[in-house]
Amino acid sequence: MNKLLLVLGIVVVGLLGTAGFTALWGVGTYNSVVTKKEEASKAISQVDNVYQRRFDLIPNIVETVKGEAAFERGTLEAVAKARASVGQFKIDQSVINDPAQFAKFQESQGILGSALNRLMVIQEKYPDLKANASFQHLMVELEGTENRIAVERRGYNEAAQDYNRTIKVFPGSIVASYTGFKELPYFTADAGSKTAPKVSFK
């Protein structure tokens, strides 16, 4: 009888030890997934910050161009329309958790970027605009912001890749399947980004 109790005790201790180890492993893996998703959320917030900086620069640029290049109404209207479209989006968890919303956000930012490229190119047609110190300062600010956008988008993509990899491979895949963690979308090249804006001197 004592031998049976001893074996039973060892089995119970073994089961409790296994259950405890499994619980600790599950909690550790869950915490790792949450941490990586938070890193991606932090990175997308940085992307939003630099997009906001670009958004805030646009009215100053448009006003400067209006004063020097009165004939560029179509370009200015395209920038204003694209800026208004971008203003409807705010990056939050609902956007990064919904690939369709994320794609719409990226598309609207791409349209604004394209309109700004056209605006930047018109300075070649207008010597007074090109010589305007305020406009040149704004262009430097905008170019710096565009570079920062590229850096922050890459940072987000790296964080999203790390998170996505974690929820796709064992043991994270098990935790993700039971807790509802979904893959995050990536930023891709904007449509038409490989085509340089055309400069016309007509």
Stockholm file with secondary structure:
# STOCKHOLM 1.0

chainA/1-202         MNKLLLVLGIVVVGLLGTAGFTALWGVGTYNSVVTKKEEASKAISQVDNVYQRRFDLIPNIVETVKGEAAFERGTLEAVAKARASVGQFKIDQSVINDPAQFAKFQESQGILGSALNRLMVIQEKYPDLKANASFQHLMVELEGTENRIAVERRGYNEAAQDYNRTIKVFPGSIVASYTGFKELPYFTADAGSKTAPKVSFK
#=GR chainA/1-202 SS CHHHHHHHHHHHHHHHHHHHHHHHHHHHHHHHHHHHHHHHHHHHHHHHHHHHHHHHHHHHHHHHHHHHCTTCHHHHHHHHHHHHHHTTCCCSHHHHTCHHHHHHHHHHHHHHHHHHHHHHHGGGGCHHHHHCHHHHHHHHHHHHHHHHHHHHHHHHHHHHHHHHHHHHSTTHHHHHHHHTCCCCCCCCCCTTTTSCCCCCCC
#=GC SS_cons         CHHHHHHHHHHHHHHHHHHHHHHHHHHHHHHHHHHHHHHHHHHHHHHHHHHHHHHHHHHHHHHHHHHHCTTCHHHHHHHHHHHHHHTTCCCSHHHHTCHHHHHHHHHHHHHHHHHHHHHHHGGGGCHHHHHCHHHHHHHHHHHHHHHHHHHHHHHHHHHHHHHHHHHHSTTHHHHHHHHTCCCCCCCCCCTTTTSCCCCCCC
//
